């Protein structure tokens, strides 16, 4: 049986650096720094990159479907999509069956930018200093952590 972490354990929160939430937050900032040269070269941001990834997996999604995958509200996603459309990376069209829905699709130019960014991520993966198995395990553990936190917030 797994030992549950207790908030009263002194080693869990002796200083800011010991808070798991801060470790995740600051790691996200470090990832952004590591990706910055690549994204600056391509003229995109991390949220735009994540959007291109989601659309490369499945193009022609509704804004709400895309928002669920990216954990973004439509009020945040819509301006991001407008910038991607202005750059020629996506198209936004009204759904033929339900005009209230806007469908997003990746363009050839968007796919080309995604491909460049996707290939460039190897530098970032290498920068983590983690071997393959550790990288995969950490990624899986973080996904489990995220999902558990989301479930707990729904109660």
BAMIKE-125299 format. One record per atom (N, C-alpha, C): residue number from 0; atom name; x, y, z. Coordinates in nm, 2 decimals, padded with zeros to 4 digits, always signed. Example, Ala and Ser with C-alpha at 12.3 -4.5 7.8 and 13.67 -1.06 7.14 Angstrom:
BEGIN
(pt 0, 'N', (+01.32, -00.57, +00.78)) (pt 0, 'CA', (+01.23, -00.45, +00.78)) (pt 0, 'C', (+01.32, -00.33, +00.78)) (pt 1, 'N', (+01.28, -00.22, +00.71)) (pt 1, 'CA', (+01.37, -00.11, +00.71)) (pt 1, 'C', (+01.29, +00.00, +00.79)) 
END
This chain:
BEGIN
(pt 0, 'N', (+00.08, -00.12, +00.00)) (pt 0, 'CA', (+00.00, +00.00, +00.00)) (pt 0, 'C', (+00.09, +00.12, +00.00)) (pt 1, 'N', (+00.05, +00.22, -00.09)) (pt 1, 'CA', (+00.13, +00.35, -00.09)) (pt 1, 'C', (+00.11, +00.43, +00.03)) (pt 2, 'N', (+00.22, +00.49, +00.07)) (pt 2, 'CA', (+00.21, +00.59, +00.18)) (pt 2, 'C', (+00.16, +00.72, +00.13)) (pt 3, 'N', (+00.05, +00.77, +00.18)) (pt 3, 'CA', (+00.00, +00.90, +00.14)) (pt 3, 'C', (+00.09, +01.01, +00.20)) (pt 4, 'N', (+00.11, +01.12, +00.12)) (pt 4, 'CA', (+00.18, +01.23, +00.17)) (pt 4, 'C', (+00.09, +01.31, +00.26)) (pt 5, 'N', (+00.14, +01.36, +00.37)) (pt 5, 'CA', (+00.06, +01.44, +00.46)) (pt 5, 'C', (+00.11, +01.58, +00.46)) (pt 6, 'N', (+00.02, +01.68, +00.46)) (pt 6, 'CA', (+00.06, +01.82, +00.46)) (pt 6, 'C', (+00.14, +01.86, +00.58)) (pt 7, 'N', (+00.14, +01.78, +00.69)) (pt 7, 'CA', (+00.21, +01.82, +00.81)) (pt 7, 'C', (+00.36, +01.77, +00.80)) (pt 8, 'N', (+00.39, +01.69, +00.70)) (pt 8, 'CA', (+00.53, +01.64, +00.69)) (pt 8, 'C', (+00.62, +01.76, +00.66)) (pt 9, 'N', (+00.72, +01.79, +00.75)) (pt 9, 'CA', (+00.80, +01.91, +00.74)) (pt 9, 'C', (+00.88, +01.91, +00.61)) (pt 10, 'N', (+00.92, +01.79, +00.55)) (pt 10, 'CA', (+01.00, +01.79, +00.43)) (pt 10, 'C', (+00.92, +01.83, +00.31)) (pt 11, 'N', (+00.79, +01.83, +00.32)) (pt 11, 'CA', (+00.71, +01.87, +00.20)) (pt 11, 'C', (+00.70, +02.02, +00.18)) (pt 12, 'N', (+00.72, +02.10, +00.28)) (pt 12, 'CA', (+00.70, +02.24, +00.27)) (pt 12, 'C', (+00.80, +02.33, +00.36)) (pt 13, 'N', (+00.92, +02.29, +00.37)) (pt 13, 'CA', (+01.01, +02.36, +00.45)) (pt 13, 'C', (+01.05, +02.50, +00.39)) (pt 14, 'N', (+01.04, +02.51, +00.26)) (pt 14, 'CA', (+01.07, +02.64, +00.19)) (pt 14, 'C', (+00.99, +02.64, +00.06)) (pt 15, 'N', (+00.99, +02.75, -00.01)) (pt 15, 'CA', (+00.92, +02.77, -00.13)) (pt 15, 'C', (+00.96, +02.66, -00.23)) (pt 16, 'N', (+01.09, +02.63, -00.24)) (pt 16, 'CA', (+01.14, +02.53, -00.33)) (pt 16, 'C', (+01.09, +02.39, -00.30)) (pt 17, 'N', (+01.04, +02.37, -00.18)) (pt 17, 'CA', (+00.99, +02.24, -00.14)) (pt 17, 'C', (+00.84, +02.21, -00.18)) (pt 18, 'N', (+00.77, +02.32, -00.22)) (pt 18, 'CA', (+00.63, +02.30, -00.26)) (pt 18, 'C', (+00.62, +02.23, -00.39)) (pt 19, 'N', (+00.55, +02.13, -00.40)) (pt 19, 'CA', (+00.53, +02.06, -00.53)) (pt 19, 'C', (+00.47, +02.15, -00.63)) (pt 20, 'N', (+00.37, +02.23, -00.60)) (pt 20, 'CA', (+00.31, +02.32, -00.69)) (pt 20, 'C', (+00.41, +02.42, -00.75)) (pt 21, 'N', (+00.50, +02.47, -00.66)) (pt 21, 'CA', (+00.60, +02.56, -00.71)) (pt 21, 'C', (+00.70, +02.49, -00.80)) (pt 22, 'N', (+00.73, +02.37, -00.77)) (pt 22, 'CA', (+00.83, +02.29, -00.85)) (pt 22, 'C', (+00.77, +02.27, -00.99)) (pt 23, 'N', (+00.64, +02.24, -01.00)) (pt 23, 'CA', (+00.58, +02.23, -01.13)) (pt 23, 'C', (+00.57, +02.36, -01.20)) (pt 24, 'N', (+00.53, +02.46, -01.13)) (pt 24, 'CA', (+00.52, +02.60, -01.19)) (pt 24, 'C', (+00.65, +02.65, -01.24)) (pt 25, 'N', (+00.76, +02.63, -01.16)) (pt 25, 'CA', (+00.89, +02.68, -01.20)) (pt 25, 'C', (+00.95, +02.60, -01.31)) (pt 26, 'N', (+00.91, +02.47, -01.32)) (pt 26, 'CA', (+00.96, +02.38, -01.42)) (pt 26, 'C', (+00.89, +02.42, -01.56)) (pt 27, 'N', (+00.77, +02.46, -01.55)) (pt 27, 'CA', (+00.70, +02.51, -01.67)) (pt 27, 'C', (+00.77, +02.64, -01.72)) (pt 28, 'N', (+00.81, +02.73, -01.63)) (pt 28, 'CA', (+00.88, +02.85, -01.67)) (pt 28, 'C', (+01.01, +02.81, -01.74)) (pt 29, 'N', (+01.08, +02.71, -01.68)) (pt 29, 'CA', (+01.21, +02.66, -01.74)) (pt 29, 'C', (+01.19, +02.60, -01.88)) (pt 30, 'N', (+01.08, +02.53, -01.89)) (pt 30, 'CA', (+01.05, +02.47, -02.03)) (pt 30, 'C', (+01.02, +02.59, -02.13)) (pt 31, 'N', (+00.95, +02.69, -02.08)) (pt 31, 'CA', (+00.93, +02.80, -02.17)) (pt 31, 'C', (+01.06, +02.87, -02.22)) (pt 32, 'N', (+01.16, +02.88, -02.12)) (pt 32, 'CA', (+01.29, +02.94, -02.16)) (pt 32, 'C', (+01.36, +02.85, -02.25)) (pt 33, 'N', (+01.35, +02.72, -02.23)) (pt 33, 'CA', (+01.42, +02.62, -02.32)) (pt 33, 'C', (+01.36, +02.62, -02.46)) (pt 34, 'N', (+01.23, +02.64, -02.47)) (pt 34, 'CA', (+01.16, +02.64, -02.60)) (pt 34, 'C', (+01.17, +02.78, -02.67)) (pt 35, 'N', (+01.20, +02.89, -02.60)) (pt 35, 'CA', (+01.20, +03.02, -02.65)) (pt 35, 'C', (+01.28, +03.04, -02.78)) (pt 36, 'N', (+01.40, +03.00, -02.79)) (pt 36, 'CA', (+01.48, +03.02, -02.91)) (pt 36, 'C', (+01.40, +02.96, -03.04)) (pt 37, 'N', (+01.35, +02.84, -03.02)) (pt 37, 'CA', (+01.28, +02.77, -03.13)) (pt 37, 'C', (+01.16, +02.84, -03.16)) (pt 38, 'N', (+01.08, +02.88, -03.06)) (pt 38, 'CA', (+00.95, +02.95, -03.09)) (pt 38, 'C', (+00.97, +03.09, -03.14)) (pt 39, 'N', (+01.08, +03.16, -03.10)) (pt 39, 'CA', (+01.11, +03.29, -03.15)) (pt 39, 'C', (+01.14, +03.28, -03.30)) (pt 40, 'N', (+01.22, +03.17, -03.33)) (pt 40, 'CA', (+01.26, +03.15, -03.47)) (pt 40, 'C', (+01.13, +03.12, -03.56)) (pt 41, 'N', (+01.04, +03.06, -03.50)) (pt 41, 'CA', (+00.91, +03.02, -03.58)) (pt 41, 'C', (+00.80, +03.13, -03.57)) (pt 42, 'N', (+00.82, +03.22, -03.47)) (pt 42, 'CA', (+00.72, +03.32, -03.45)) (pt 42, 'C', (+00.59, +03.27, -03.39)) (pt 43, 'N', (+00.61, +03.18, -03.30)) (pt 43, 'CA', (+00.49, +03.12, -03.22)) (pt 43, 'C', (+00.52, +03.12, -03.07)) (pt 44, 'N', (+00.41, +03.10, -03.00)) (pt 44, 'CA', (+00.42, +03.09, -02.85)) (pt 44, 'C', (+00.40, +02.95, -02.81)) (pt 45, 'N', (+00.43, +02.92, -02.68)) (pt 45, 'CA', (+00.40, +02.78, -02.64)) (pt 45, 'C', (+00.25, +02.74, -02.65)) (pt 46, 'N', (+00.15, +02.83, -02.61)) (pt 46, 'CA', (+00.01, +02.79, -02.63)) (pt 46, 'C', (-00.02, +02.77, -02.78)) (pt 47, 'N', (+00.04, +02.85, -02.87)) (pt 47, 'CA', (+00.01, +02.83, -03.01)) (pt 47, 'C', (+00.07, +02.69, -03.05)) (pt 48, 'N', (+00.19, +02.66, -03.00)) (pt 48, 'CA', (+00.25, +02.53, -03.04)) (pt 48, 'C', (+00.16, +02.41, -02.99)) (pt 49, 'N', (+00.11, +02.42, -02.87)) (pt 49, 'CA', (+00.02, +02.32, -02.81)) (pt 49, 'C', (-00.10, +02.31, -02.90)) (pt 50, 'N', (-00.15, +02.42, -02.95)) (pt 50, 'CA', (-00.27, +02.42, -03.04)) (pt 50, 'C', (-00.24, +02.35, -03.17)) (pt 51, 'N', (-00.12, +02.38, -03.22)) (pt 51, 'CA', (-00.08, +02.31, -03.35)) (pt 51, 'C', (-00.06, +02.16, -03.33)) (pt 52, 'N', (-00.01, +02.12, -03.21)) (pt 52, 'CA', (+00.00, +01.98, -03.18)) (pt 52, 'C', (-00.14, +01.91, -03.18)) (pt 53, 'N', (-00.23, +01.98, -03.11)) (pt 53, 'CA', (-00.37, +01.92, -03.10)) (pt 53, 'C', (-00.44, +01.91, -03.23)) (pt 54, 'N', (-00.41, +02.01, -03.32)) (pt 54, 'CA', (-00.47, +02.01, -03.45)) (pt 54, 'C', (-00.40, +01.91, -03.55)) (pt 55, 'N', (-00.27, +01.89, -03.52)) (pt 55, 'CA', (-00.20, +01.79, -03.61)) (pt 55, 'C', (-00.25, +01.65, -03.57)) (pt 56, 'N', (-00.29, +01.63, -03.45)) (pt 56, 'CA', (-00.35, +01.50, -03.41)) (pt 56, 'C', (-00.49, +01.48, -03.47)) (pt 57, 'N', (-00.57, +01.59, -03.47)) (pt 57, 'CA', (-00.70, +01.58, -03.53)) (pt 57, 'C', (-00.74, +01.72, -03.57)) (pt 58, 'N', (-00.74, +01.74, -03.71)) (pt 58, 'CA', (-00.77, +01.87, -03.76)) (pt 58, 'C', (-00.93, +01.88, -03.76)) (pt 59, 'N', (-00.98, +01.99, -03.79)) (pt 59, 'CA', (-01.12, +02.02, -03.81)) (pt 59, 'C', (-01.20, +01.99, -03.68)) (pt 60, 'N', (-01.15, +02.05, -03.57)) (pt 60, 'CA', (-01.22, +02.04, -03.44)) (pt 60, 'C', (-01.30, +02.17, -03.41)) (pt 61, 'N', (-01.39, +02.16, -03.32)) (pt 61, 'CA', (-01.46, +02.28, -03.28)) (pt 61, 'C', (-01.38, +02.35, -03.17)) (pt 62, 'N', (-01.40, +02.47, -03.15)) (pt 62, 'CA', (-01.33, +02.55, -03.05)) (pt 62, 'C', (-01.34, +02.49, -02.91)) (pt 63, 'N', (-01.46, +02.44, -02.88)) (pt 63, 'CA', (-01.48, +02.38, -02.75)) (pt 63, 'C', (-01.41, +02.25, -02.74)) (pt 64, 'N', (-01.40, +02.17, -02.84)) (pt 64, 'CA', (-01.32, +02.04, -02.84)) (pt 64, 'C', (-01.17, +02.07, -02.81)) (pt 65, 'N', (-01.13, +02.17, -02.89)) (pt 65, 'CA', (-00.99, +02.21, -02.87)) (pt 65, 'C', (-00.96, +02.27, -02.73)) (pt 66, 'N', (-01.05, +02.35, -02.68)) (pt 66, 'CA', (-01.04, +02.41, -02.55)) (pt 66, 'C', (-01.03, +02.30, -02.44)) (pt 67, 'N', (-01.11, +02.19, -02.46)) (pt 67, 'CA', (-01.10, +02.08, -02.36)) (pt 67, 'C', (-00.96, +02.01, -02.36)) (pt 68, 'N', (-00.91, +01.99, -02.48)) (pt 68, 'CA', (-00.78, +01.93, -02.49)) (pt 68, 'C', (-00.67, +02.01, -02.43)) (pt 69, 'N', (-00.68, +02.14, -02.45)) (pt 69, 'CA', (-00.57, +02.24, -02.41)) (pt 69, 'C', (-00.59, +02.29, -02.27)) (pt 70, 'N', (-00.71, +02.26, -02.21)) (pt 70, 'CA', (-00.74, +02.31, -02.08)) (pt 70, 'C', (-00.75, +02.47, -02.08)) (pt 71, 'N', (-00.81, +02.52, -02.19)) (pt 71, 'CA', (-00.82, +02.66, -02.21)) (pt 71, 'C', (-00.97, +02.70, -02.23)) (pt 72, 'N', (-01.01, +02.81, -02.17)) (pt 72, 'CA', (-01.14, +02.86, -02.19)) (pt 72, 'C', (-01.15, +02.93, -02.33)) (pt 73, 'N', (-01.27, +02.93, -02.39)) (pt 73, 'CA', (-01.28, +02.99, -02.52)) (pt 73, 'C', (-01.24, +03.14, -02.52)) (pt 74, 'N', (-01.26, +03.21, -02.41)) (pt 74, 'CA', (-01.22, +03.35, -02.40)) (pt 74, 'C', (-01.06, +03.37, -02.42)) (pt 75, 'N', (-00.99, +03.26, -02.38)) (pt 75, 'CA', (-00.84, +03.26, -02.40)) (pt 75, 'C', (-00.81, +03.21, -02.53)) (pt 76, 'N', (-00.88, +03.10, -02.57)) (pt 76, 'CA', (-00.84, +03.03, -02.70)) (pt 76, 'C', (-00.88, +03.11, -02.82)) (pt 77, 'N', (-00.99, +03.18, -02.82)) (pt 77, 'CA', (-01.03, +03.26, -02.94)) (pt 77, 'C', (-00.93, +03.36, -02.99)) (pt 78, 'N', (-00.87, +03.45, -02.90)) (pt 78, 'CA', (-00.77, +03.54, -02.95)) (pt 78, 'C', (-00.65, +03.46, -03.01)) (pt 79, 'N', (-00.61, +03.36, -02.94)) (pt 79, 'CA', (-00.50, +03.27, -02.99)) (pt 79, 'C', (-00.52, +03.22, -03.13)) (pt 80, 'N', (-00.65, +03.17, -03.15)) (pt 80, 'CA', (-00.68, +03.11, -03.28)) (pt 80, 'C', (-00.69, +03.22, -03.39)) (pt 81, 'N', (-00.73, +03.34, -03.35)) (pt 81, 'CA', (-00.74, +03.45, -03.45)) (pt 81, 'C', (-00.59, +03.49, -03.49)) (pt 82, 'N', (-00.50, +03.49, -03.40)) (pt 82, 'CA', (-00.36, +03.51, -03.43)) (pt 82, 'C', (-00.30, +03.40, -03.52)) (pt 83, 'N', (-00.33, +03.28, -03.49)) (pt 83, 'CA', (-00.29, +03.17, -03.58)) (pt 83, 'C', (-00.35, +03.18, -03.72)) (pt 84, 'N', (-00.48, +03.22, -03.72)) (pt 84, 'CA', (-00.54, +03.24, -03.85)) (pt 84, 'C', (-00.48, +03.35, -03.93)) (pt 85, 'N', (-00.45, +03.46, -03.86)) (pt 85, 'CA', (-00.39, +03.58, -03.93)) (pt 85, 'C', (-00.25, +03.54, -03.99)) (pt 86, 'N', (-00.18, +03.44, -03.92)) (pt 86, 'CA', (-00.05, +03.40, -03.96)) (pt 86, 'C', (-00.06, +03.29, -04.08)) (pt 87, 'N', (-00.18, +03.25, -04.10)) (pt 87, 'CA', (-00.21, +03.15, -04.21)) (pt 87, 'C', (-00.19, +03.01, -04.16)) (pt 88, 'N', (-00.19, +02.98, -04.03)) (pt 88, 'CA', (-00.16, +02.85, -03.98)) (pt 88, 'C', (-00.29, +02.77, -03.96)) (pt 89, 'N', (-00.40, +02.83, -03.94)) (pt 89, 'CA', (-00.53, +02.76, -03.92)) (pt 89, 'C', (-00.64, +02.83, -04.00)) (pt 90, 'N', (-00.75, +02.76, -04.02)) (pt 90, 'CA', (-00.87, +02.82, -04.07)) (pt 90, 'C', (-00.98, +02.81, -03.97)) (pt 91, 'N', (-01.06, +02.91, -03.96)) (pt 91, 'CA', (-01.18, +02.91, -03.87)) (pt 91, 'C', (-01.30, +02.93, -03.96)) (pt 92, 'N', (-01.39, +02.82, -03.95)) (pt 92, 'CA', (-01.51, +02.83, -04.03)) (pt 92, 'C', (-01.63, +02.79, -03.94)) (pt 93, 'N', (-01.75, +02.84, -03.97)) (pt 93, 'CA', (-01.87, +02.81, -03.90)) (pt 93, 'C', (-01.91, +02.67, -03.95)) (pt 94, 'N', (-01.96, +02.59, -03.85)) (pt 94, 'CA', (-02.00, +02.45, -03.88)) (pt 94, 'C', (-02.13, +02.46, -03.96)) (pt 95, 'N', (-02.13, +02.38, -04.07)) (pt 95, 'CA', (-02.24, +02.38, -04.16)) (pt 95, 'C', (-02.37, +02.34, -04.10)) (pt 96, 'N', (-02.37, +02.25, -04.00)) (pt 96, 'CA', (-02.49, +02.19, -03.94)) (pt 96, 'C', (-02.53, +02.28, -03.81)) (pt 97, 'N', (-02.43, +02.34, -03.75)) (pt 97, 'CA', (-02.46, +02.42, -03.63)) (pt 97, 'C', (-02.37, +02.55, -03.64)) (pt 98, 'N', (-02.43, +02.65, -03.69)) (pt 98, 'CA', (-02.36, +02.78, -03.71)) (pt 98, 'C', (-02.31, +02.84, -03.58)) (pt 99, 'N', (-02.35, +02.79, -03.46)) (pt 99, 'CA', (-02.30, +02.84, -03.34)) (pt 99, 'C', (-02.16, +02.79, -03.31)) (pt 100, 'N', (-02.12, +02.68, -03.38)) (pt 100, 'CA', (-01.99, +02.62, -03.36)) (pt 100, 'C', (-01.89, +02.67, -03.46)) (pt 101, 'N', (-01.77, +02.70, -03.42)) (pt 101, 'CA', (-01.66, +02.73, -03.51)) (pt 101, 'C', (-01.57, +02.62, -03.51)) (pt 102, 'N', (-01.53, +02.58, -03.63)) (pt 102, 'CA', (-01.44, +02.46, -03.66)) (pt 102, 'C', (-01.31, +02.52, -03.69)) (pt 103, 'N', (-01.20, +02.45, -03.64)) (pt 103, 'CA', (-01.06, +02.49, -03.66)) (pt 103, 'C', (-00.99, +02.38, -03.73)) (pt 104, 'N', (-00.92, +02.42, -03.84)) (pt 104, 'CA', (-00.84, +02.32, -03.91)) (pt 104, 'C', (-00.70, +02.38, -03.94)) (pt 105, 'N', (-00.61, +02.29, -03.94)) (pt 105, 'CA', (-00.47, +02.32, -03.97)) (pt 105, 'C', (-00.45, +02.34, -04.12)) (pt 106, 'N', (-00.38, +02.44, -04.16)) (pt 106, 'CA', (-00.35, +02.46, -04.30)) (pt 106, 'C', (-00.21, +02.39, -04.33)) (pt 107, 'N', (-00.18, +02.39, -04.46)) (pt 107, 'CA', (-00.05, +02.33, -04.50)) (pt 107, 'C', (+00.06, +02.41, -04.44)) (pt 108, 'N', (+00.05, +02.54, -04.43)) (pt 108, 'CA', (+00.15, +02.63, -04.37)) (pt 108, 'C', (+00.16, +02.60, -04.22)) (pt 109, 'N', (+00.05, +02.58, -04.15)) (pt 109, 'CA', (+00.05, +02.55, -04.01)) (pt 109, 'C', (+00.11, +02.41, -03.99)) (pt 110, 'N', (+00.09, +02.32, -04.07)) (pt 110, 'CA', (+00.15, +02.18, -04.06)) (pt 110, 'C', (+00.30, +02.20, -04.08)) (pt 111, 'N', (+00.34, +02.28, -04.17)) (pt 111, 'CA', (+00.49, +02.30, -04.19)) (pt 111, 'C', (+00.55, +02.36, -04.07)) (pt 112, 'N', (+00.49, +02.46, -04.00)) (pt 112, 'CA', (+00.54, +02.52, -03.88)) (pt 112, 'C', (+00.54, +02.42, -03.77)) (pt 113, 'N', (+00.44, +02.34, -03.76)) (pt 113, 'CA', (+00.43, +02.24, -03.66)) (pt 113, 'C', (+00.55, +02.14, -03.68)) (pt 114, 'N', (+00.57, +02.09, -03.80)) (pt 114, 'CA', (+00.67, +01.99, -03.83)) (pt 114, 'C', (+00.81, +02.05, -03.78)) (pt 115, 'N', (+00.84, +02.18, -03.81)) (pt 115, 'CA', (+00.97, +02.24, -03.77)) (pt 115, 'C', (+00.98, +02.24, -03.62)) (pt 116, 'N', (+00.87, +02.28, -03.55)) (pt 116, 'CA', (+00.87, +02.29, -03.41)) (pt 116, 'C', (+00.89, +02.15, -03.35)) (pt 117, 'N', (+00.81, +02.05, -03.40)) (pt 117, 'CA', (+00.82, +01.92, -03.35)) (pt 117, 'C', (+00.96, +01.86, -03.36)) (pt 118, 'N', (+01.03, +01.89, -03.47)) (pt 118, 'CA', (+01.16, +01.84, -03.49)) (pt 118, 'C', (+01.26, +01.91, -03.39)) (pt 119, 'N', (+01.23, +02.04, -03.36)) (pt 119, 'CA', (+01.32, +02.11, -03.28)) (pt 119, 'C', (+01.30, +02.08, -03.13)) (pt 120, 'N', (+01.20, +02.00, -03.10)) (pt 120, 'CA', (+01.18, +01.97, -02.95)) (pt 120, 'C', (+01.28, +01.87, -02.90)) (pt 121, 'N', (+01.35, +01.81, -02.99)) (pt 121, 'CA', (+01.46, +01.71, -02.95)) (pt 121, 'C', (+01.56, +01.79, -02.86)) (pt 122, 'N', (+01.59, +01.91, -02.90)) (pt 122, 'CA', (+01.69, +01.99, -02.82)) (pt 122, 'C', (+01.64, +02.01, -02.68)) (pt 123, 'N', (+01.51, +02.03, -02.67)) (pt 123, 'CA', (+01.45, +02.06, -02.53)) (pt 123, 'C', (+01.45, +01.93, -02.45)) (pt 124, 'N', (+01.41, +01.82, -02.52)) (pt 124, 'CA', (+01.41, +01.69, -02.45)) (pt 124, 'C', (+01.56, +01.66, -02.40)) (pt 125, 'N', (+01.65, +01.68, -02.49)) (pt 125, 'CA', (+01.79, +01.66, -02.45)) (pt 125, 'C', (+01.83, +01.75, -02.33)) (pt 126, 'N', (+01.78, +01.87, -02.33)) (pt 126, 'CA', (+01.82, +01.97, -02.23)) (pt 126, 'C', (+01.76, +01.92, -02.09)) (pt 127, 'N', (+01.66, +01.84, -02.09)) (pt 127, 'CA', (+01.61, +01.79, -01.96)) (pt 127, 'C', (+01.72, +01.71, -01.88)) (pt 128, 'N', (+01.81, +01.65, -01.96)) (pt 128, 'CA', (+01.91, +01.57, -01.90)) (pt 128, 'C', (+01.86, +01.43, -01.85)) (pt 129, 'N', (+01.74, +01.40, -01.89)) (pt 129, 'CA', (+01.68, +01.27, -01.84)) (pt 129, 'C', (+01.70, +01.16, -01.95)) (pt 130, 'N', (+01.73, +01.04, -01.90)) (pt 130, 'CA', (+01.73, +00.93, -01.99)) (pt 130, 'C', (+01.59, +00.90, -02.04)) (pt 131, 'N', (+01.57, +00.82, -02.14)) (pt 131, 'CA', (+01.44, +00.80, -02.20)) (pt 131, 'C', (+01.34, +00.74, -02.10)) (pt 132, 'N', (+01.38, +00.64, -02.03)) (pt 132, 'CA', (+01.28, +00.58, -01.93)) (pt 132, 'C', (+01.24, +00.67, -01.83)) (pt 133, 'N', (+01.33, +00.75, -01.77)) (pt 133, 'CA', (+01.30, +00.85, -01.67)) (pt 133, 'C', (+01.21, +00.96, -01.73)) (pt 134, 'N', (+01.24, +01.00, -01.85)) (pt 134, 'CA', (+01.15, +01.10, -01.92)) (pt 134, 'C', (+01.01, +01.05, -01.93)) (pt 135, 'N', (+01.00, +00.93, -01.98)) (pt 135, 'CA', (+00.86, +00.88, -02.00)) (pt 135, 'C', (+00.79, +00.86, -01.87)) (pt 136, 'N', (+00.86, +00.81, -01.77)) (pt 136, 'CA', (+00.80, +00.79, -01.64)) (pt 136, 'C', (+00.75, +00.92, -01.58)) (pt 137, 'N', (+00.84, +01.02, -01.59)) (pt 137, 'CA', (+00.80, +01.15, -01.53)) (pt 137, 'C', (+00.68, +01.21, -01.60)) (pt 138, 'N', (+00.68, +01.20, -01.73)) (pt 138, 'CA', (+00.57, +01.25, -01.81)) (pt 138, 'C', (+00.44, +01.18, -01.77)) (pt 139, 'N', (+00.44, +01.05, -01.76)) (pt 139, 'CA', (+00.33, +00.97, -01.71)) (pt 139, 'C', (+00.28, +01.01, -01.57)) (pt 140, 'N', (+00.38, +01.02, -01.48)) (pt 140, 'CA', (+00.35, +01.06, -01.35)) (pt 140, 'C', (+00.28, +01.20, -01.34)) (pt 141, 'N', (+00.33, +01.29, -01.42)) (pt 141, 'CA', (+00.27, +01.43, -01.42)) (pt 141, 'C', (+00.13, +01.42, -01.48)) (pt 142, 'N', (+00.10, +01.34, -01.58)) (pt 142, 'CA', (-00.03, +01.33, -01.63)) (pt 142, 'C', (-00.12, +01.27, -01.53)) (pt 143, 'N', (-00.08, +01.17, -01.45)) (pt 143, 'CA', (-00.16, +01.11, -01.34)) (pt 143, 'C', (-00.18, +01.22, -01.24)) (pt 144, 'N', (-00.08, +01.30, -01.20)) (pt 144, 'CA', (-00.10, +01.40, -01.10)) (pt 144, 'C', (-00.20, +01.50, -01.15)) (pt 145, 'N', (-00.19, +01.55, -01.27)) (pt 145, 'CA', (-00.29, +01.64, -01.33)) (pt 145, 'C', (-00.43, +01.59, -01.33)) (pt 146, 'N', (-00.45, +01.46, -01.37)) (pt 146, 'CA', (-00.58, +01.40, -01.37)) (pt 146, 'C', (-00.64, +01.39, -01.23)) (pt 147, 'N', (-00.55, +01.35, -01.14)) (pt 147, 'CA', (-00.60, +01.34, -01.00)) (pt 147, 'C', (-00.65, +01.47, -00.94)) (pt 148, 'N', (-00.57, +01.57, -00.97)) (pt 148, 'CA', (-00.61, +01.71, -00.92)) (pt 148, 'C', (-00.74, +01.76, -00.99)) (pt 149, 'N', (-00.75, +01.73, -01.12)) (pt 149, 'CA', (-00.88, +01.77, -01.18)) (pt 149, 'C', (-01.00, +01.69, -01.12)) (pt 150, 'N', (-00.98, +01.56, -01.10)) (pt 150, 'CA', (-01.09, +01.48, -01.04)) (pt 150, 'C', (-01.12, +01.54, -00.90)) (pt 151, 'N', (-01.02, +01.57, -00.82)) (pt 151, 'CA', (-01.05, +01.62, -00.69)) (pt 151, 'C', (-01.12, +01.76, -00.69)) (pt 152, 'N', (-01.09, +01.84, -00.79)) (pt 152, 'CA', (-01.15, +01.97, -00.80)) (pt 152, 'C', (-01.30, +01.96, -00.85)) (pt 153, 'N', (-01.34, +01.85, -00.90)) (pt 153, 'CA', (-01.48, +01.83, -00.95)) (pt 153, 'C', (-01.57, +01.79, -00.84)) (pt 154, 'N', (-01.51, +01.75, -00.72)) (pt 154, 'CA', (-01.60, +01.70, -00.61)) (pt 154, 'C', (-01.67, +01.80, -00.55)) 
END
